Amino acid sequence: MGNTLNCSEVICNESIYELEWINNKNWLIECENENNLIECKNENNYNIINGNFKIFNNGLTFYKLIKKIENIEMIEKIYIQFLFQYSLLNNNFFKINLYLTNDVHNLNNSINHFTIQLNELNIKKNIYKINNEFKYELSINFSYLNFIIFQEYIKSNENIIYNQLINKNYKKYNNMYFIIVIQSNLKNNENQNNYLNLKIV
């Protein structure tokens, strides 16, 4: 997979969990538009082809992608690598939040969040130049007593532009979920020239 994380940085053993491709079978996908409809039809807002989750809504739409972590009691580390590819015109943007939680309705504790606008990635009030795609790598390590370690890398053109190591006082529950929340602000997008493509690689 060519990932940045290695055994000198995280525990390496057989208790490693890698997320499956985004699909309608193993992921719960919720969608709500600016008119507060509970569900929006995927053919007008997104599609999923071979693990590629592509957003092309017109207007303001919120997406929630929920993945239950299977056999969490046996897992010491979760490894995730996303490829983000996008096209944005004018003042359109995406806001993305990542969560690890035991309650899909309680999203108060974010792992991280960032905004994509034109050729810029805004994360923790810092702006990084990107060129229509970047990779996001995340390792979640449960093996340190009462703490969970989150290790992040963001790559643009295979160069690391952002990395962070966070220790959080986090409890490991019997049921845990990885959640992606995307605010997609795509105005005047009738021709679907603006889009975001997200894939686990």
Residue pairs with C-beta under 8 A, 6 or more apart in sequence:
1 81
1 201
3 79
3 81
3 137
4 137
4 153
4 155
4 160
5 79
5 137
5 139
5 151
5 153
6 12
9 139
9 151
10 77
10 139
10 141
10 149
10 151
11 76
11 77
11 141
11 143
13 76
15 74
15 75
15 76
15 77
16 75
16 76
16 77
16 78
16 79
17 69
17 70
17 71
17 75
17 77
17 78
17 79
18 78
18 79
18 80
19 67
19 78
19 80
19 178
19 200
20 26
20 27
20 67
20 200
21 50
21 51
21 199
21 200
22 29
22 48
22 51
22 52
22 53
22 65
22 198
22 199
22 200
23 48
23 51
24 48
26 67
27 65
27 66
27 67
28 64
28 65
28 66
28 67
29 42
29 46
29 48
29 53
29 63
29 64
29 65
29 66
30 39
30 63
30 64
30 66
31 39
31 40
31 42
31 45
31 46
31 61
31 62
31 63
31 64
32 38
32 39
32 40
32 61
32 62
33 40
33 45
33 57
33 59
33 60
33 61
33 62
34 59
34 60
34 61
40 57
40 61
42 48
44 57
44 58
45 55
45 56
45 57
45 61
46 53
46 54
46 55
46 56
46 57
46 63
47 54
47 56
48 54
51 199
51 200
52 197
52 198
52 199
53 65
53 197
53 198
53 199
54 195
54 196
54 197
54 198
55 61
55 63
55 94
55 182
55 184
55 186
55 195
55 196
55 197
55 198
56 186
56 189
56 192
56 194
56 195
57 184
57 186
57 189
58 186
58 187
58 188
58 189
58 190
58 192
59 186
59 187
59 189
60 183
60 184
60 185
60 186
61 183
61 184
61 186
62 181
62 182
62 183
62 184
63 180
63 181
63 182
63 184
64 179
64 180
64 181
64 182
65 179
65 180
65 181
65 182
66 104
66 177
66 178
66 179
67 177
67 178
67 179
68 175
68 176
68 177
69 75
69 78
69 176
69 177
69 178
72 172
72 173
72 174
72 175
72 176
73 174
75 142
76 141
76 142
76 143
77 139
77 140
77 141
77 142
77 143
78 138
78 139
78 140
78 178
79 137
79 138
79 139
79 140
80 136
80 137
80 138
80 139
80 140
80 178
80 200
81 135
81 136
81 137
81 138
81 200
81 201
82 135
82 136
82 137
82 198
82 199
82 200
82 201
83 133
83 134
83 135
83 197
83 198
83 199
83 200
83 201
84 116
84 133
84 134
84 135
84 136
84 196
84 197
84 198
85 132
85 133
85 196
85 197
85 199
86 94
86 116
86 132
86 133
86 195
86 196
86 197
87 132
87 193
87 194
87 195
88 94
88 116
88 117
88 118
88 194
89 193
89 194
90 187
90 188
91 117
91 187
92 117
92 185
92 186
92 187
92 189
92 194
93 115
93 116
93 117
93 185
94 115
94 116
94 117
94 182
94 183
94 184
94 185
94 196
95 113
95 114
95 115
95 182
95 183
95 185
96 113
96 114
96 115
96 116
96 180
96 181
96 182
96 183
97 107
97 110
97 112
97 113
97 180
97 181
97 182
98 110
98 111
98 112
98 113
98 138
98 178
98 179
98 180
98 181
99 107
99 109
99 110
99 111
99 177
99 178
99 179
99 180
99 181
100 109
100 111
100 140
100 148
100 170
100 176
100 177
100 178
100 179
101 107
101 109
101 176
101 177
101 179
102 171
102 173
102 174
102 175
102 176
102 177
104 177
104 179
107 179
107 181
109 168
111 138
111 150
111 152
111 166
112 123
112 124
112 150
112 152
112 164
113 123
114 121
114 122
114 123
115 121
115 122
115 123
116 122
116 130
116 196
119 129
119 130
119 131
119 132
120 127
120 128
120 129
120 130
121 127
121 128
121 129
121 130
121 134
121 154
121 156
121 161
121 162
122 128
123 154
123 162
126 162
128 154
128 156
128 161
128 162
129 156
129 161
130 156
130 161
131 156
131 157
133 156
134 154
134 155
134 156
134 161
135 153
135 154
135 155
135 156
135 201
136 152
136 153
136 154
137 152
137 153
137 154
137 155
138 150
138 151
138 152
139 149
139 150
139 151
140 148
140 149
140 150
141 148
141 149
141 150
141 151
142 148
142 172
144 167
146 169
146 170
146 171
147 167
147 168
147 169
147 170
148 167
148 168
148 170
148 172
149 165
149 166
149 167
149 168
150 164
150 165
150 166
150 168
151 163
151 164
151 165
151 166
152 162
152 163
152 164
152 165
152 166
153 160
153 162
153 163
154 160
154 161
154 162
154 163
155 161
180 198
182 196
184 196
186 194
186 195
